Amino acid sequence: MNKSTLIAVAVFGALAIAFFATRETEVKVGVRKLELTPVSSDALVEMVFGNINLRSTAGTWTVGIGDKRYSADEGQVKAALEALAGLKSDDFVTDRPEKHAELEVDSAKGLAVTASTGAGVVRELLLGKASRTGGAYVRAAKSDAVFALNGALPYLARKDVTAWRKKSIATTKVDDLLRVTFTPPSSAPWSLVSDSGSWKLEAQTPKDYRFDPAAAHRLVSQLCTLTAQDFTEARVEAPLTQVKAELKDGKSLVLQLGAKRADGTAPLSIEGDAQTYLLASWVVEQLTKDPEALRDTRLLRFDPAEVERVSLVTSARKTVVVKEGERWRLVEPKAPGFDFDAQQVTAQLNRLASFRAQKVVRDAVLSRPAVELELVTKGGVKQRLLMGELTAKGDDGLLYAVTAQDKSWLESGPELFKRPPPSPSGVQGLDQLPPELRKQLEEQLRRPP
């Protein structure tokens, strides 16, 4: 390589280094962008969307129109703060003022949006109609340039006051509770008392009553995580259900739940809180339960690991499985080629151990049993379950209401312990479903899309 070639290569290399060192990562020439003064979302203390004002006072956000204020939903406030602080768009539409009215970003039709820090307004925008990209048109109030804006802001900006309000009803934590007392409008008060991580019932109950601590825990958890469906300006009026929660720190919370309205909701007030909340119908049903709803409705009480023999008699046949060592064996029916699956015995026993009826029934009789189930556990202890059409009798001798699906499940006899076919979709867990339901799902999965 001669001297002139070496010099040329060196010059080219130097130019290349200079080019890559000084070039911008993005080409910006000729691209119109919505550029606003940088601001941190934490610095914003006020947001205004039309006539709706969100304001931070000592770190707590409220929403309202004028002086009437309500607690604002923290998650929605955070989303709006981040959307306004990081607002940007490079989807330029037009800078012709005569197009502003058509795109609804003029002062007559546009939604005025502002955001302020303690030093003053840092965002002043006009939000227009929906854009072709699914967002909305927007322009800075002091500029003619219009951009298409996507993200959360177009949606959040058009919420009404109710949608901004905080619907999470802060009561307390389950672990902080000592006692919860329910006073229905027309029956005796009753209480749930914390007892070393579980719950005890204090109430007048029938002699055959058995309490379910797990059901009590679900009720108390619901109380501690209440969420409003809506709000009302009306006062809570009789007939009232009062719920008093006594805390470990000596304080207490008193809730007043009014009667159901025509739409199924019910008003709720909390002592010391000026708001009146509306609870969804299913939440109302939880809070107006009585001790009978906390009854233990298990039909059998046993440890699946202790079972050594299962006998199931239906109108069609008798099924018997016996545990020999650690393995299950099908004794009846003697059906050559039957694809018995020992794992299904364990699965069905686990299901039986947690199976619960709907409720105790006092004014019914057990029809001729369609299902007779007997479990024999270690030591020869027997438990029996008799199931008719819609009733069943368990190990406590009481009559319970059950569903047709419950009956169908046990009526399938030996099919309970048959190896399930491979799922055509690879979906796991179908083998744990009742045979009829499993069959329906498998047929649906086999159908072509």
N, C-alpha and C positions, 0 to 999 in steps of 0.2 A: 504494500500500500504506500503510494507516494505522499509527499509532504502536503500537497494541496488537498488530497482526499482526507487526510487526518484532520486538517484544519476545518474542513466542511463538516465532518462528523462531530467534532467538538462544538462547533457553533450550533448545529442542530440540537445536540443534547442540551446545551445551555438554554436554548429557546423552549425546548420541551419542558424542562424543569420550571422555568419561569411561568409557562402557561398553566401547568397543573397546580402550581403554588398560588396563583392569583385568581384562578377561575372560580366562580360561584357554583355551589352544588345544585342550585336551581336557576333556570333561566327566567328572569323576571321582566325582561324588556317587553313592553306592549301588553302586559297582563294587568287588568284592573282588579284591584282587591279592596275589600272592605277592611280598612285599617283603623283601629281604635287605640286609644291610649292604654298601655298595659296596666292592669290592676289585679291585685290578689282578691280572690273570693272572700278571704277572711277580713279584708278591709271594708267590704260593703256592709252598710248598716240600714239601708232602705232600698226597697224595690217598689215601683209603681207600675201597674198594668191597667191602663184606663183609669177607672175610679176606685180600683182596689189597691190598697196600700199594705205592704208588708214591712214591718219595722222591728229592728232589734233594740231591746232595752236591757242592758246589763247581760248581753249574751242570749236573751230569750226572745224568740221571734213571735210576733202576733200579727194577725191579719184583720182587716176590717175596712169599712167605708166610713170615713169621718172618724168620730171619737169612739164609736162602739168597737171594742177590740175583742178578739178571741185568740186562744192559743193556736199556733200554726203547726202543721205537720212538718216535723224536722226533716224527713226524707225528701219531701217536695221542695222545701226551702233550699236544702243543700243542692239539689239538682238545678234549681233556678239560679242560684249564686254562681255555680260553676259554668252554666250556660252563658250568663251575662259577662262574667270575668273573661272567659276564653272565646268570646264571640268573634268569629271571622268567617269570611266567605270570599272565594275567588270566582264565584259563578256570577259574573257581571251580566246584567240584563240591558240596561239603558241608562242614559243620563239626560234624556229629553224630558223637561218638566211637563210637557203636554201629555205624557204617558202616565203620570203619577195618579191621576184620578182613575184611569182604567185599571191600574194595578192595585188601587186602594191604599196607596202609601202617601196620600195627601192629608192635609190637616182635617178635612171634612170626613173622610172614611177610615183613615188609618188609626190603628190602636196605638196610642202614645205609651211608650215604654221608657222608663228612666231608672237609673241605678245610681246611688250616691254613697260616698264614703263620709267620714266625719268632716272632710274639707269641702264637700259639695258634690254636685252632679258630675259623674264621669261617664255615664252612658245616657244618650238621649236619642231615641229611635222612633220610627213609625213602622209598625208591622202591618202588612197588607194582606191581600187574599191569598188563598192557597196557590202555590206554584206548581208547575208541571212536574217538578221533581219530587213532589209529595210534602214539601215544607211550606214556606210562605215567602212572599216578597218582603224586603226590608230595605230601608234607607236611613242613614244618619240624618237627624233633623236639620242639620246645617249643610247638607250636601244634596245635590240632585241625582247622584249615582244610586241606582237601584240594583240590588243583588237578590239572588235566590238563596234562602237560608234553610238549611235542614237542621236536624238535631231536636232537642227537647224543648227549646224555647217557644216555638210557635204553638205547641200544644199547651205548655204550662201557662203561657201568657193569657190564654182565653178561659181559664178556669174561673168559676164563680167563687164567692166567699166560702160557701159550704164545702166545696171541693178542697179548698186550702186548709180548712180547719182540722185540728188534731183530733182524730177519731180514736186513738188509743187512750183508754181510760186508765190512767195510772192508779192502781190500788196499792198493792204491796207484793212482796215475794212470799211464796209458800213457806219457806223456811223461817220467816219472821212471824208466822201466825201461831197463836196459842189456842184460840177457840173461835169458832164461827157459829153464831146463833141465828137460826132462821125463825122468823115469826110470821106465819101465814095470816091472811086476813080473817080466817074463820076456824082455825084449829090451834092446838097447843104448840108453843115454841119447842124447838128441839135443837141440839147442838152437836157439832163435831169438835173433838178435842184432840190436839196434837199429843202423840204418845211415842216418844223415841223414834221419830221418823215415820211413824204410821199414824192412823187415825182411829179414835174410839167414838162410839155413838152414845149420846145421852138423850134418850127418848123413850116414850111408852110404846112398846111393841108387843105383838102376839107371842105366845110361848114358843111357837114353832119358828120364830124369826131367827135368821142367821145373817149377820152383818157382813158386808163385803168392803173391806178397807180400800181395795183398789178402786172401786166405784166412788168412794168418798174422796179419794185423792184426785180423781178426774174432775169431780165437782169443784173442789177447792182450787185446782189449777185453772179451771174455767173462770172462776171468780177473780183470780189474780191477773188474768190476761184479757179482761173485757175490752171489746172494741165496739164503738158505736157504728150503727148503720147510717144514722143521720142525727139531726138535732131538732129541737122544737122550743118555741118560746113559751109553750103552755106549762103550767105547774103540774107536778105529780099529784094526783088526787086519788082518794079511796075508790075501791078497796086496795089496800097497800100490802105488799110483802116487804118486811124489813129484814135486812141482813146486817148483822153487826159483827165485825171482825176485830178481835182483841189481839194486840201485838205484844211481842216479848218486851218491848221498851216501855210498856205501860199505856201506850196510846191506843186509840181505837178508831175504826172507820165505820160509819153508818150509811148504808145505802137504802134508798126508798124506791121500790119498784112498783109502778102503777099497773092498772089493769090493761090487758091487751086491747089494742085499737082494732078497727075494722080490717086494716091491712096486715094484722098479725104482729106488728111491732108493739113495744111497750116503753113508756117513758121511765127514765131512771135519773134520780138525783143523788148526789153525794154530799153529805154534810160538810159545809165549808166551801163548796164549789157552786158558783152561781149558774153554771150551765145545766141544761136539761138534755140528757142524751136519749136517743131512741135506739133500742136494742132489737136485733133481728129476732124473728119468732123462735128459731131453734135455740138461741141463747136464753130467751125467756123461759123456754121449757126446761133448760138445765137449772136455772136459778129458782124455779118454783117446784122442784122435786120435793117429795116427802120421804120419810125414812123407808117406806115400802119400796121406793125406787132404788134404794141402796141395799136391797136384800141380795144375798148370795144365791143366785139361781142356777148354780151348777147342779147337774143331775147326778153326777158321780164324783167322788173325791178319792183319788188314788194316785200313786206314783207310777208312771208308765214303766219304770225300770223294775218294779216289783211284780208286775203281772206275769203269770206263768201259763194261763189258759184263757182263751177267748171262745165263747160259744154264742153264736148269733143265729136265731131261728126266725125265719120269715114265713109268709104264707106259701112261698114257693119251695124253700129248701132249708136245710140246716148246714151251718158252716162252723167248723171247729179248727182252731189253730193252737198248737201246743209248743211251749218253749222247752227245748232239750239242750241243756248247757247254755250256750250263748246264741243258739240258732233256733229260728222258728220253723215249724213243720206244719204243713196242711194235712189234717187228719180226715176231715170231711169237707166237701164231697170228694169221693174217690173218682176223679175225672182224669183219665189218661190224657196227657198232652196239655193239661192246664198249666199256664205259664205263671206259677206262683212266685211272688217277689217278697222275700222276708222283710225288706226295707219298708214295704207298704204297711206291714203290721205295726211297726214302730210309728210310722207317720199317722196312722189312724188312731192309735192309742194316745198320741200327743193331742190330736184333735179332740178326742173324747174327754181328755182330762181338762181341757179348757172350754168345752162346750157348755153354753148357758141357754136356758129356756128364756122365754119372753117375760113371764110373770106367773105368780101363783094364781090358780083359779079355784074359787070356793063353791061355785054353783054349777059344776059340771061333773060328769062321771067318765071314767075311762072306758071307752068302747072296747070291743074285743081287740086285744093287742095285735097289731100287724107286725110288730117287731118285739122280740124278747132277747135281750142281751144279758149275758152273765160273764163277769170277770172273776177270775180266781187269782189272788195274789199269794205271795209267799206266806206259809203258815196255814194255807187252806181258807183264808178269809174270802168270802164271796160278796159281790155287789151286783145288783140286778137293776136293769132299766127296762120298763115296759112302755111301749109307744103305740098309741092308737092313731086316729086320723089327725087330730090337731091337739092332742093332749098326751102327756107322758108322766109316768110316775118314776121317781128316782129312788136313791138309797135312803132318803129321809121320809118316805111314805107320803109326801105331799104330791098334789096334782098340779102340773104346770102346763101352760100353753106353749106349743111349739108350732113351727111352720110346716107347710107341706114339703118344702125343700129339705127340712131336717129328716122327715120321715122317708123321703125318697133316697136320701143319702144312705141310711142304714138298711133300707129294703134291698139294696143292690147285692147284699149277701157276699158270696165269694169274690165278686168283682172288685170289692174293696181291696183285696190282696193280690190282684192280678197285676203283672208288670205292665205299666202303661206303654203304649206304642211311642216310638220316637216322634217328637214334635216336628211337624213339617217345616216350621219356621225357626227351629232352634230355641224357642222360648222355654226358659226353665221354670219349673214350679207347677206346670199343669197337672202333674201327678198328684198334687196335694188338693186338687179341687174335687167336688162331688162328681161322680161319674157322668151324670146327665149334663151338667154344666161344662165339664171337660170335653164331652163329645161335641156339644154345640160349638165351643170355641175352636176345636180342631177342624170341624167341618167348614167353619168360616175362614180359617187360615188356609185351607186347601183350595178355596175358590180362587179362580184367576182374577187378578186386579182389573 
